[in-house]
Amino acid sequence: MALIVQKYGGTSVADIEKIRNVARRAVRIREAGNQVVVVLSAMAGETDRLIRLAQSACPDPPGREYDALIATGEQVTITLLSMILSEMNHPAKSFLGFQVRIRTDSAHAKARILEVETAEITQALRDGIICVVAGFQGVDERGDITTLGRGGSDTSAVALAAALKADVCDIYTDVDGVYTTDPNLCAKARRIDRISYDEMLEMARTGAKVLQPRSVELAKKYGVPIRVKCSFSDEGGTLVTKEDKDMEKEVVSGVTYDRDQAKLTVVHVPDRPGIAGKIFTPLSAQNIVVDMIIQNASLEGYTDLTFTVSKKDSREACRLLQDVCREIGAASVDLDDNVAKVSIIGVGMVSHSGVASRMFSALAHEGINILMISTSEIKISCVVQAKYTELAVMVLHDTFGLEQKRD
């Protein structure tokens, strides 16, 4: 008997018939002799509707009330699925985040999981019950409902799988796996059969929408295998797992892009100890995530500091930095939100030379200017003008031959 955690996204539970399809999949696994935990998102578009409703009531809603409202979408799907399963003569029980006790911190709308209590779910599984859990939500130490941020149901599922020591966590979406790049952008994109945690994490962080980055971090930390599968087909699938030697044969495994980028430059910054801390501390205090950072060489005691943030945070970041500029004596803050980040990822980069050269040459050949560069052992990211995003992705996909399946 295996313990399998299944997670279904919004498109997989968009209406009653699709929820019935989820029920049939869960029953199939249960009838094969396995224990099943199902984690659900809200119906497609429902969380956005609730967000708009909150903002229509109050442009800047209090975090506690905001989370209490937008967490209601999952309550609908888990109860409907439990009803359908019971109708199919398979006992089921729904659990909200506070009923499982998925304990989180109190950072509303972007809470982090601290602990998952499993006693009640474990007993229900022993009793032969299919457990249906609301994704995306938890509860803080005060008993207030919290939410984990967009894509948080992935994180809920992997956290549950880790806490329950599940054999596998199946993430069901509207695509049949992880692709070498976005198939909606590049017709040559190819499905990847197996990918390492590190590669998947870099792809998720740099724009791939298939998995939420925090879910991959958790899977790697606790060794939870993830299978990305399609809700509407039994074909395909991608296994996210530990790295093996075969994975190193591919120099580059995927190309990603992220249009949710804004570039901020603090101009004419005094070059002395402690200045960088003064610049970034106010951003950290507002939970604004900084991605790429570049500092120019010092010239006559001054330098420029450039970095990227999410486009949605750019105006707030710019406002905070205006105050910092006056404090430290910098000249100004320049904002450019007409940019995108394009990245190549592959564990094979560690043992192959010339990858950066090939990437930069391919972009240059198409007249694409690189505004910023960031690297890790298995990733190279470039910030380019947003209008070149699609061209850059297709050129890099061709340059590294990603349409060809490796043996």
MARGUKE-751090 format. One record per residue (C-alpha): residue number from 0; residue in one letter; x, y, z. Coordinates in Angstrom, 3 decimals, decimal comma, always signed. Layout:
N
+-----+---------+----------+----------+----------+
| num | residuo |       px |       py |       pz |
+-----+---------+----------+----------+----------+
| NUM |       A |        X |        Y |        Z |
...
+-----+---------+----------+----------+----------+
***
This chain:
407
+-----+---------+----------+----------+----------+
| num | residuo |       px |       py |       pz |
+-----+---------+----------+----------+----------+
|   0 |       M |   +0,000 |   +0,000 |   +0,000 |
|   1 |       A |   +1,349 |   +3,397 |   -1,013 |
|   2 |       L |   +0,383 |   +6,806 |   +0,323 |
|   3 |       I |   -0,213 |   +9,177 |   -2,560 |
|   4 |       V |   -0,892 |  +12,909 |   -2,331 |
|   5 |       Q |   -2,704 |  +14,349 |   -5,336 |
|   6 |       K |   -2,975 |  +18,078 |   -5,978 |
|   7 |       Y |   -5,398 |  +19,580 |   -8,529 |
|   8 |       G |   -5,234 |  +23,179 |   -9,730 |
|   9 |       G |   -8,060 |  +25,557 |  -10,545 |
|  10 |       T |   -8,580 |  +24,438 |  -14,144 |
|  11 |       S |   -8,902 |  +20,839 |  -12,919 |
|  12 |       V |  -11,813 |  +21,745 |  -10,623 |
|  13 |       A |  -13,392 |  +24,498 |  -12,735 |
|  14 |       D |  -16,889 |  +22,944 |  -12,680 |
|  15 |       I |  -18,814 |  +19,988 |  -11,273 |
|  16 |       E |  -17,978 |  +17,654 |  -14,156 |
|  17 |       K |  -14,262 |  +18,340 |  -13,753 |
|  18 |       I |  -14,546 |  +17,755 |  -10,010 |
|  19 |       R |  -16,212 |  +14,419 |  -10,847 |
|  20 |       N |  -13,182 |  +13,638 |  -13,013 |
|  21 |       V |  -10,931 |  +14,342 |  -10,006 |
|  22 |       A |  -13,111 |  +12,029 |   -7,913 |
|  23 |       R |  -12,752 |   +9,229 |  -10,469 |
|  24 |       R |   -8,961 |   +9,597 |  -10,414 |
|  25 |       A |   -8,857 |   +9,526 |   -6,627 |
|  26 |       V |  -11,122 |   +6,459 |   -6,538 |
|  27 |       R |   -8,923 |   +4,674 |   -9,060 |
|  28 |       I |   -5,902 |   +5,131 |   -6,785 |
|  29 |       R |   -7,903 |   +4,113 |   -3,686 |
|  30 |       E |   -9,297 |   +0,975 |   -5,334 |
|  31 |       A |   -5,755 |   -0,057 |   -6,253 |
|  32 |       G |   -5,159 |   -0,410 |   -2,519 |
|  33 |       N |   -3,490 |   +2,929 |   -1,826 |
|  34 |       Q |   -4,151 |   +5,639 |   +0,712 |
|  35 |       V |   -5,116 |   +8,957 |   -0,893 |
|  36 |       V |   -4,898 |  +12,599 |   +0,174 |
|  37 |       V |   -6,301 |  +15,105 |   -2,326 |
|  38 |       V |   -5,316 |  +18,788 |   -2,156 |
|  39 |       L |   -7,453 |  +21,237 |   -4,128 |
|  40 |       S |   -7,217 |  +24,792 |   -5,357 |
|  41 |       A |  -10,263 |  +27,037 |   -5,791 |
|  42 |       M |  -12,188 |  +26,868 |   -9,068 |
|  43 |       A |  -10,422 |  +28,598 |  -11,972 |
|  44 |       G |  -10,832 |  +32,369 |  -11,661 |
|  45 |       E |  -12,440 |  +32,238 |   -8,219 |
|  46 |       T |   -9,465 |  +33,574 |   -6,255 |
|  47 |       D |   -9,126 |  +36,463 |   -8,708 |
|  48 |       R |  -12,842 |  +37,189 |   -8,268 |
|  49 |       L |  -12,466 |  +37,250 |   -4,498 |
|  50 |       I |   -9,441 |  +39,535 |   -4,734 |
|  51 |       R |  -11,397 |  +41,968 |   -6,892 |
|  52 |       L |  -14,263 |  +41,803 |   -4,410 |
|  53 |       A |  -11,916 |  +42,641 |   -1,536 |
|  54 |       Q |  -10,396 |  +45,561 |   -3,425 |
|  55 |       S |  -13,813 |  +46,906 |   -4,360 |
|  56 |       A |  -14,687 |  +47,015 |   -0,669 |
|  57 |       C |  -11,357 |  +48,479 |   +0,405 |
|  58 |       P |   -8,418 |  +49,480 |   -1,854 |
|  59 |       D |   -5,934 |  +48,282 |   +0,777 |
|  60 |       P |   -7,760 |  +45,591 |   +2,791 |
|  61 |       P |   -6,386 |  +44,485 |   +6,185 |
|  62 |       G |   -4,300 |  +41,347 |   +5,758 |
|  63 |       R |   -6,264 |  +39,266 |   +8,256 |
|  64 |       E |   -9,613 |  +39,966 |   +6,595 |
|  65 |       Y |   -8,159 |  +39,647 |   +3,091 |
|  66 |       D |   -6,891 |  +36,129 |   +3,833 |
|  67 |       A |  -10,155 |  +35,118 |   +5,520 |
|  68 |       L |  -12,004 |  +36,103 |   +2,333 |
|  69 |       I |   -9,784 |  +34,664 |   -0,389 |
|  70 |       A |   -9,350 |  +31,356 |   +1,461 |
|  71 |       T |  -13,063 |  +30,613 |   +0,960 |
|  72 |       G |  -12,593 |  +29,460 |   -2,647 |
|  73 |       E |  -10,933 |  +26,211 |   -1,583 |
|  74 |       Q |  -13,704 |  +25,491 |   +0,931 |
|  75 |       V |  -16,141 |  +25,188 |   -1,958 |
|  76 |       T |  -14,075 |  +22,701 |   -3,987 |
|  77 |       I |  -13,085 |  +20,408 |   -1,109 |
|  78 |       T |  -16,657 |  +20,045 |   +0,147 |
|  79 |       L |  -18,016 |  +19,408 |   -3,349 |
|  80 |       L |  -15,391 |  +16,722 |   -4,000 |
|  81 |       S |  -16,098 |  +15,078 |   -0,626 |
|  82 |       M |  -19,816 |  +15,003 |   -1,440 |
|  83 |       I |  -19,181 |  +13,426 |   -4,842 |
|  84 |       L |  -16,822 |  +10,805 |   -3,390 |
|  85 |       S |  -19,398 |   +9,895 |   -0,734 |
|  86 |       E |  -22,025 |   +9,571 |   -3,462 |
|  87 |       M |  -19,653 |   +7,119 |   -5,183 |
|  88 |       N |  -19,588 |   +5,036 |   -1,967 |
|  89 |       H |  -16,064 |   +6,083 |   -1,041 |
|  90 |       P |  -15,968 |   +7,708 |   +2,405 |
|  91 |       A |  -14,307 |  +11,126 |   +2,240 |
|  92 |       K |  -13,655 |  +13,953 |   +4,675 |
|  93 |       S |  -12,780 |  +17,561 |   +3,911 |
|  94 |       F |  -10,197 |  +19,508 |   +5,916 |
|  95 |       L |   -9,588 |  +23,247 |   +5,939 |
|  96 |       G |   -6,107 |  +24,532 |   +6,743 |
|  97 |       F |   -6,911 |  +25,193 |  +10,397 |
|  98 |       Q |   -8,542 |  +21,756 |  +10,758 |
|  99 |       V |   -5,431 |  +19,967 |   +9,532 |
| 100 |       R |   -3,483 |  +22,588 |  +11,451 |
| 101 |       I |   -1,091 |  +23,670 |   +8,768 |
| 102 |       R |   +0,684 |  +26,124 |  +11,053 |
| 103 |       T |   +2,229 |  +29,192 |   +9,435 |
| 104 |       D |   +3,736 |  +32,519 |  +10,354 |
| 105 |       S |   +1,528 |  +35,619 |  +10,295 |
| 106 |       A |   +2,689 |  +37,130 |   +6,975 |
| 107 |       H |   -0,772 |  +37,423 |   +5,445 |
| 108 |       A |   -1,018 |  +36,712 |   +1,704 |
| 109 |       K |   +2,508 |  +35,253 |   +1,696 |
| 110 |       A |   +2,660 |  +33,076 |   +4,824 |
| 111 |       R |   +5,298 |  +30,373 |   +5,244 |
| 112 |       I |   +4,544 |  +26,924 |   +6,643 |
| 113 |       L |   +6,114 |  +26,165 |  +10,021 |
| 114 |       E |   +4,598 |  +22,759 |  +10,805 |
| 115 |       V |   +1,933 |  +20,349 |   +9,575 |
| 116 |       E |   +0,061 |  +18,347 |  +12,193 |
| 117 |       T |   -0,927 |  +14,945 |  +10,818 |
| 118 |       A |   -2,637 |  +12,998 |  +13,617 |
| 119 |       E |   -6,221 |  +13,461 |  +12,409 |
| 120 |       I |   -5,446 |  +12,818 |   +8,730 |
| 121 |       T |   -3,360 |   +9,762 |   +9,609 |
| 122 |       Q |   -6,258 |   +8,295 |  +11,593 |
| 123 |       A |   -8,716 |   +9,024 |   +8,786 |
| 124 |       L |   -6,440 |   +7,273 |   +6,293 |
| 125 |       R |   -6,223 |   +4,238 |   +8,577 |
| 126 |       D |  -10,033 |   +4,191 |   +8,596 |
| 127 |       G |  -10,057 |   +3,988 |   +4,786 |
| 128 |       I |  -11,197 |   +7,569 |   +4,263 |
| 129 |       I |  -10,081 |   +9,716 |   +1,316 |
| 130 |       C |   -8,843 |  +12,964 |   +2,852 |
| 131 |       V |   -9,593 |  +16,146 |   +0,882 |
| 132 |       V |   -7,558 |  +19,152 |   +1,993 |
| 133 |       A |   -7,863 |  +22,838 |   +1,106 |
| 134 |       G |   -4,663 |  +24,042 |   -0,496 |
| 135 |       F |   -3,234 |  +27,557 |   -0,257 |
| 136 |       Q |   -4,194 |  +28,116 |   +3,383 |
| 137 |       G |   -3,063 |  +27,650 |   +6,940 |
| 138 |       V |   -3,464 |  +29,104 |  +10,410 |
| 139 |       D |   -1,135 |  +31,237 |  +12,523 |
| 140 |       E |   -0,453 |  +31,045 |  +16,260 |
| 141 |       R |   -3,369 |  +33,416 |  +16,966 |
| 142 |       G |   -5,781 |  +31,126 |  +15,134 |
| 143 |       D |   -6,161 |  +33,504 |  +12,183 |
| 144 |       I |   -6,516 |  +32,118 |   +8,656 |
| 145 |       T |   -3,461 |  +32,731 |   +6,470 |
| 146 |       T |   -2,762 |  +32,167 |   +2,782 |
| 147 |       L |   +0,489 |  +31,068 |   +1,174 |
| 148 |       G |   +0,604 |  +33,276 |   -1,924 |
| 149 |       R |   -0,321 |  +32,464 |   -5,507 |
| 150 |       G |   +0,424 |  +28,863 |   -6,378 |
| 151 |       G |   +0,375 |  +28,033 |   -2,675 |
| 152 |       S |   -1,656 |  +24,853 |   -3,171 |
| 153 |       D |   +1,474 |  +23,219 |   -4,630 |
| 154 |       T |   +3,282 |  +24,099 |   -1,419 |
| 155 |       S |   +0,408 |  +22,738 |   +0,689 |
| 156 |       A |   +0,505 |  +19,436 |   -1,193 |
| 157 |       V |   +4,256 |  +18,924 |   -0,910 |
| 158 |       A |   +4,259 |  +19,962 |   +2,767 |
| 159 |       L |   +1,542 |  +17,392 |   +3,471 |
| 160 |       A |   +3,403 |  +14,739 |   +1,475 |
| 161 |       A |   +6,559 |  +15,443 |   +3,480 |
| 162 |       A |   +4,787 |  +15,420 |   +6,845 |
| 163 |       L |   +2,885 |  +12,215 |   +6,022 |
| 164 |       K |   +5,997 |  +10,603 |   +4,477 |
| 165 |       A |   +4,023 |   +9,974 |   +1,301 |
| 166 |       D |   +5,505 |   +7,856 |   -1,475 |
| 167 |       V |   +4,852 |  +10,484 |   -4,135 |
| 168 |       C |   +3,123 |  +13,817 |   -4,684 |
| 169 |       D |   +1,217 |  +14,044 |   -7,967 |
| 170 |       I |   +0,620 |  +17,607 |   -9,182 |
| 171 |       Y |   -2,195 |  +17,667 |  -11,758 |
| 172 |       T |   -2,434 |  +20,645 |  -14,118 |
| 173 |       D |   -3,795 |  +21,457 |  -17,565 |
| 174 |       V |   -0,480 |  +20,453 |  -19,196 |
| 175 |       D |   +1,050 |  +16,976 |  -19,397 |
| 176 |       G |   +4,371 |  +17,781 |  -17,769 |
| 177 |       V |   +7,324 |  +20,163 |  -17,685 |
| 178 |       Y |   +8,498 |  +21,384 |  -21,093 |
| 179 |       T |  +11,832 |  +22,671 |  -22,358 |
| 180 |       T |  +10,118 |  +26,043 |  -22,650 |
| 181 |       D |   +6,597 |  +27,447 |  -22,803 |
| 182 |       P |   +4,841 |  +25,465 |  -25,589 |
| 183 |       N |   +2,462 |  +28,399 |  -26,082 |
| 184 |       L |   +5,457 |  +30,518 |  -27,070 |
| 185 |       C |   +7,624 |  +27,985 |  -28,890 |
| 186 |       A |   +6,125 |  +25,249 |  -31,069 |
| 187 |       K |   +9,338 |  +23,218 |  -30,779 |
| 188 |       A |   +9,057 |  +22,859 |  -26,998 |
| 189 |       R |   +9,474 |  +19,252 |  -25,825 |
| 190 |       R |   +8,182 |  +17,520 |  -22,708 |
| 191 |       I |  +10,898 |  +16,462 |  -20,256 |
| 192 |       D |  +10,545 |  +12,971 |  -18,775 |
| 193 |       R |  +12,783 |  +13,522 |  -15,714 |
| 194 |       I |  +14,234 |  +16,663 |  -14,209 |
| 195 |       S |  +16,274 |  +17,296 |  -11,071 |
| 196 |       Y |  +15,002 |  +19,282 |   -8,101 |
| 197 |       D |  +17,659 |  +21,954 |   -8,702 |
| 198 |       E |  +16,761 |  +22,391 |  -12,366 |
| 199 |       M |  +13,037 |  +22,522 |  -11,603 |
| 200 |       L |  +13,645 |  +25,027 |   -8,824 |
| 201 |       E |  +15,611 |  +27,326 |  -11,122 |
| 202 |       M |  +12,964 |  +27,000 |  -13,844 |
| 203 |       A |  +10,191 |  +27,816 |  -11,372 |
| 204 |       R |  +12,102 |  +30,815 |  -10,017 |
| 205 |       T |  +12,837 |  +32,194 |  -13,459 |
| 206 |       G |   +9,340 |  +32,105 |  -14,892 |
| 207 |       A |   +8,090 |  +28,548 |  -15,507 |
| 208 |       K |   +4,533 |  +28,415 |  -14,164 |
| 209 |       V |   +4,144 |  +24,652 |  -13,795 |
| 210 |       L |   +5,267 |  +24,453 |  -10,147 |
| 211 |       Q |   +5,522 |  +26,995 |   -7,359 |
| 212 |       P |   +9,182 |  +27,476 |   -6,278 |
| 213 |       R |   +8,551 |  +26,925 |   -2,581 |
| 214 |       S |   +6,940 |  +23,559 |   -3,312 |
| 215 |       V |  +10,093 |  +22,422 |   -5,122 |
| 216 |       E |  +12,276 |  +23,661 |   -2,260 |
| 217 |       L |  +10,238 |  +21,560 |   +0,167 |
| 218 |       A |  +10,305 |  +18,527 |   -2,118 |
| 219 |       K |  +14,088 |  +18,704 |   -2,357 |
| 220 |       K |  +14,545 |  +19,235 |   +1,385 |
| 221 |       Y |  +12,421 |  +16,225 |   +2,334 |
| 222 |       G |  +13,101 |  +14,036 |   -0,705 |
| 223 |       V |   +9,491 |  +13,991 |   -1,936 |
| 224 |       P |   +9,238 |  +12,821 |   -5,574 |
| 225 |       I |   +6,870 |  +15,029 |   -7,581 |
| 226 |       R |   +5,068 |  +13,854 |  -10,699 |
| 227 |       V |   +3,627 |  +16,607 |  -12,884 |
| 228 |       K |   +0,656 |  +15,167 |  -14,785 |
| 229 |       C |   -2,337 |  +16,286 |  -16,818 |
| 230 |       S |   -5,797 |  +16,177 |  -15,216 |
| 231 |       F |   -7,457 |  +15,309 |  -18,510 |
| 232 |       S |   -5,154 |  +12,586 |  -19,842 |
| 233 |       D |   -3,182 |   +9,600 |  -18,609 |
| 234 |       E |   -0,401 |  +10,265 |  -21,123 |
| 235 |       G |   +2,932 |  +11,964 |  -20,503 |
| 236 |       G |   +4,104 |  +13,347 |  -17,191 |
| 237 |       T |   +7,385 |  +14,605 |  -15,730 |
| 238 |       L |   +9,133 |  +13,221 |  -12,649 |
| 239 |       V |  +10,928 |  +15,777 |  -10,485 |
| 240 |       T |  +13,491 |  +13,868 |   -8,466 |
| 241 |       K |  +17,097 |  +13,617 |   -7,303 |
| 242 |       E |  +19,809 |  +14,363 |   -9,830 |
| 243 |       D |  +21,471 |  +11,413 |  -11,552 |
| 244 |       K |  +24,398 |  +11,116 |  -13,946 |
| 245 |       D |  +22,175 |  +10,868 |  -17,018 |
| 246 |       M |  +20,800 |  +14,348 |  -16,326 |
| 247 |       E |  +24,281 |  +15,844 |  -16,641 |
| 248 |       K |  +24,443 |  +14,790 |  -20,302 |
| 249 |       E |  +22,124 |  +17,639 |  -21,247 |
| 250 |       V |  +24,043 |  +20,907 |  -21,086 |
| 251 |       V |  +20,820 |  +22,928 |  -21,062 |
| 252 |       S |  +17,479 |  +21,417 |  -20,059 |
| 253 |       G |  +15,177 |  +24,386 |  -20,483 |
| 254 |       V |  +14,632 |  +28,026 |  -21,380 |
| 255 |       T |  +12,365 |  +30,180 |  -19,231 |
| 256 |       Y |  +11,148 |  +33,750 |  -19,316 |
| 257 |       D |   +9,555 |  +36,141 |  -16,843 |
| 258 |       R |   +7,774 |  +39,306 |  -17,928 |
| 259 |       D |   +6,892 |  +40,201 |  -14,328 |
| 260 |       Q |  +10,142 |  +42,131 |  -13,931 |
| 261 |       A |  +11,074 |  +45,742 |  -13,252 |
| 262 |       K |  +14,582 |  +47,206 |  -13,181 |
| 263 |       L |  +15,472 |  +49,810 |  -10,577 |
| 264 |       T |  +18,716 |  +51,823 |  -10,580 |
| 265 |       V |  +19,867 |  +53,925 |   -7,651 |
| 266 |       V |  +22,080 |  +56,515 |   -9,333 |
| 267 |       H |  +25,263 |  +58,091 |   -7,951 |
| 268 |       V |  +25,394 |  +56,125 |   -4,695 |
| 269 |       P |  +28,196 |  +57,017 |   -2,222 |
| 270 |       D |  +30,616 |  +54,083 |   -2,231 |
| 271 |       R |  +31,132 |  +53,387 |   +1,465 |
| 272 |       P |  +30,389 |  +50,530 |   +3,902 |
| 273 |       G |  +26,787 |  +50,089 |   +4,991 |
| 274 |       I |  +25,151 |  +51,842 |   +2,039 |
| 275 |       A |  +23,837 |  +48,639 |   +0,409 |
| 276 |       G |  +22,229 |  +47,686 |   +3,709 |
| 277 |       K |  +20,477 |  +51,042 |   +3,911 |
| 278 |       I |  +19,120 |  +50,550 |   +0,378 |
| 279 |       F |  +17,800 |  +47,018 |   +0,765 |
| 280 |       T |  +16,599 |  +46,984 |   +4,390 |
| 281 |       P |  +13,409 |  +49,036 |   +3,725 |
| 282 |       L |  +12,544 |  +46,681 |   +0,844 |
| 283 |       S |  +13,019 |  +43,634 |   +3,046 |
| 284 |       A |  +10,836 |  +45,180 |   +5,756 |
| 285 |       Q |   +7,983 |  +45,372 |   +3,206 |
| 286 |       N |   +8,562 |  +41,768 |   +2,026 |
| 287 |       I |   +9,703 |  +42,985 |   -1,411 |
| 288 |       V |  +11,824 |  +40,263 |   -2,994 |
| 289 |       V |  +14,936 |  +41,466 |   -4,834 |
| 290 |       D |  +16,190 |  +39,230 |   -7,626 |
| 291 |       M |  +19,221 |  +40,232 |   -9,716 |
| 292 |       I |  +21,704 |  +42,805 |   -8,340 |
| 293 |       I |  +24,523 |  +44,574 |  -10,196 |
| 294 |       Q |  +26,836 |  +47,259 |   -8,799 |
| 295 |       N |  +29,000 |  +49,270 |  -11,155 |
| 296 |       A |  +32,685 |  +49,857 |  -10,442 |
| 297 |       S |  +33,283 |  +52,828 |   -8,164 |
| 298 |       L |  +34,193 |  +56,086 |   -9,915 |
| 299 |       E |  +35,368 |  +59,024 |   -7,822 |
| 300 |       G |  +33,698 |  +57,571 |   -4,742 |
| 301 |       Y |  +30,297 |  +56,959 |   -6,331 |
| 302 |       T |  +28,620 |  +54,010 |   -8,022 |
| 303 |       D |  +25,261 |  +52,948 |   -9,518 |
| 304 |       L |  +23,325 |  +50,049 |   -8,008 |
| 305 |       T |  +20,845 |  +48,209 |  -10,257 |
| 306 |       F |  +18,481 |  +45,412 |   -9,275 |
| 307 |       T |  +15,198 |  +43,789 |  -10,281 |
| 308 |       V |  +11,939 |  +43,263 |   -8,402 |
| 309 |       S |   +8,507 |  +41,992 |   -9,343 |
| 310 |       K |   +6,610 |  +44,488 |  -11,480 |
| 311 |       K |   +3,780 |  +44,576 |   -8,939 |
| 312 |       D |   +6,257 |  +45,698 |   -6,236 |
| 313 |       S |   +8,124 |  +48,220 |   -8,389 |
| 314 |       R |   +6,125 |  +51,349 |   -7,543 |
| 315 |       E |   +6,274 |  +50,686 |   -3,821 |
| 316 |       A |  +10,011 |  +49,923 |   -4,072 |
| 317 |       C |  +10,589 |  +53,143 |   -5,984 |
| 318 |       R |   +8,700 |  +55,138 |   -3,341 |
| 319 |       L |  +10,735 |  +53,594 |   -0,512 |
| 320 |       L |  +13,995 |  +54,275 |   -2,329 |
| 321 |       Q |  +13,192 |  +57,961 |   -2,806 |
| 322 |       D |  +13,432 |  +58,358 |   +0,965 |
| 323 |       V |  +16,636 |  +56,298 |   +1,072 |
| 324 |       C |  +18,208 |  +58,467 |   -1,645 |
| 325 |       R |  +17,699 |  +61,587 |   +0,434 |
| 326 |       E |  +19,154 |  +59,860 |   +3,484 |
| 327 |       I |  +22,331 |  +58,535 |   +1,815 |
| 328 |       G |  +22,874 |  +61,361 |   -0,659 |
| 329 |       A |  +22,225 |  +59,403 |   -3,869 |
| 330 |       A |  +21,117 |  +61,324 |   -6,971 |
| 331 |       S |  +17,922 |  +59,540 |   -8,041 |
| 332 |       V |  +16,022 |  +56,298 |   -8,635 |
| 333 |       D |  +15,314 |  +55,201 |  -12,202 |
| 334 |       L |  +12,547 |  +52,677 |  -12,912 |
| 335 |       D |  +12,199 |  +50,617 |  -16,091 |
| 336 |       D |   +9,310 |  +48,144 |  -16,087 |
| 337 |       N |   +9,512 |  +47,413 |  -19,809 |
| 338 |       V |  +11,943 |  +44,520 |  -19,343 |
| 339 |       A |  +11,883 |  +40,729 |  -19,124 |
| 340 |       K |  +14,195 |  +38,046 |  -17,813 |
| 341 |       V |  +15,229 |  +35,155 |  -20,059 |
| 342 |       S |  +17,124 |  +32,210 |  -18,565 |
| 343 |       I |  +18,741 |  +28,929 |  -19,550 |
| 344 |       I |  +18,917 |  +26,106 |  -16,982 |
| 345 |       G |  +20,769 |  +22,794 |  -16,876 |
| 346 |       V |  +22,816 |  +20,717 |  -14,428 |
| 347 |       G |  +25,120 |  +19,929 |  -17,357 |
| 348 |       M |  +26,487 |  +23,496 |  -17,199 |
| 349 |       V |  +28,594 |  +22,462 |  -14,224 |
| 350 |       S |  +30,763 |  +20,203 |  -16,386 |
| 351 |       H |  +30,582 |  +21,951 |  -19,780 |
| 352 |       S |  +32,374 |  +25,125 |  -20,826 |
| 353 |       G |  +31,318 |  +27,790 |  -23,319 |
| 354 |       V |  +27,629 |  +27,842 |  -22,425 |
| 355 |       A |  +27,548 |  +31,557 |  -21,577 |
| 356 |       S |  +29,429 |  +32,403 |  -24,761 |
| 357 |       R |  +26,903 |  +30,515 |  -26,892 |
| 358 |       M |  +24,002 |  +32,224 |  -25,155 |
| 359 |       F |  +25,403 |  +35,747 |  -25,473 |
| 360 |       S |  +26,447 |  +35,217 |  -29,096 |
| 361 |       A |  +22,996 |  +33,890 |  -30,051 |
| 362 |       L |  +21,280 |  +36,928 |  -28,536 |
| 363 |       A |  +23,762 |  +39,328 |  -30,114 |
| 364 |       H |  +23,231 |  +37,759 |  -33,547 |
| 365 |       E |  +19,546 |  +38,746 |  -33,282 |
| 366 |       G |  +20,387 |  +42,281 |  -32,139 |
| 367 |       I |  +19,127 |  +41,674 |  -28,593 |
| 368 |       N |  +20,963 |  +43,843 |  -26,095 |
| 369 |       I |  +21,632 |  +42,381 |  -22,628 |
| 370 |       L |  +20,862 |  +44,823 |  -19,802 |
| 371 |       M |  +21,799 |  +42,614 |  -16,836 |
| 372 |       I |  +23,376 |  +39,191 |  -16,317 |
| 373 |       S |  +23,101 |  +36,814 |  -13,367 |
| 374 |       T |  +24,543 |  +33,311 |  -13,064 |
| 375 |       S |  +24,600 |  +30,280 |  -10,823 |
| 376 |       E |  +26,190 |  +26,863 |  -11,337 |
| 377 |       I |  +23,188 |  +25,669 |  -13,367 |
| 378 |       K |  +21,568 |  +28,894 |  -14,610 |
| 379 |       I |  +22,325 |  +31,989 |  -16,682 |
| 380 |       S |  +19,754 |  +34,797 |  -16,686 |
| 381 |       C |  +19,698 |  +37,902 |  -18,867 |
| 382 |       V |  +17,459 |  +40,945 |  -18,566 |
| 383 |       V |  +16,434 |  +42,229 |  -22,004 |
| 384 |       Q |  +13,867 |  +44,643 |  -23,359 |
| 385 |       A |  +10,401 |  +43,129 |  -23,050 |
| 386 |       K |   +9,711 |  +43,336 |  -26,796 |
| 387 |       Y |  +12,466 |  +40,763 |  -27,442 |
| 388 |       T |  +11,154 |  +38,120 |  -25,015 |
| 389 |       E |   +9,607 |  +35,734 |  -27,517 |
| 390 |       L |  +12,486 |  +36,042 |  -29,987 |
| 391 |       A |  +15,071 |  +35,434 |  -27,271 |
| 392 |       V |  +13,290 |  +32,285 |  -26,050 |
| 393 |       M |  +13,002 |  +30,762 |  -29,527 |
| 394 |       V |  +16,605 |  +31,611 |  -30,459 |
| 395 |       L |  +18,009 |  +30,055 |  -27,285 |
| 396 |       H |  +15,783 |  +26,982 |  -27,643 |
| 397 |       D |  +17,222 |  +26,459 |  -31,142 |
| 398 |       T |  +20,807 |  +27,286 |  -30,124 |
| 399 |       F |  +20,903 |  +24,508 |  -27,539 |
| 400 |       G |  +18,911 |  +22,005 |  -29,643 |
| 401 |       L |  +16,230 |  +21,476 |  -27,027 |
| 402 |       E |  +13,674 |  +20,155 |  -29,504 |
| 403 |       Q |  +15,786 |  +17,010 |  -29,876 |
| 404 |       K |  +15,105 |  +14,301 |  -27,296 |
| 405 |       R |  +18,285 |  +12,912 |  -25,736 |
| 406 |       D |  +18,871 |   +9,192 |  -25,345 |
+-----+---------+----------+----------+----------+
***
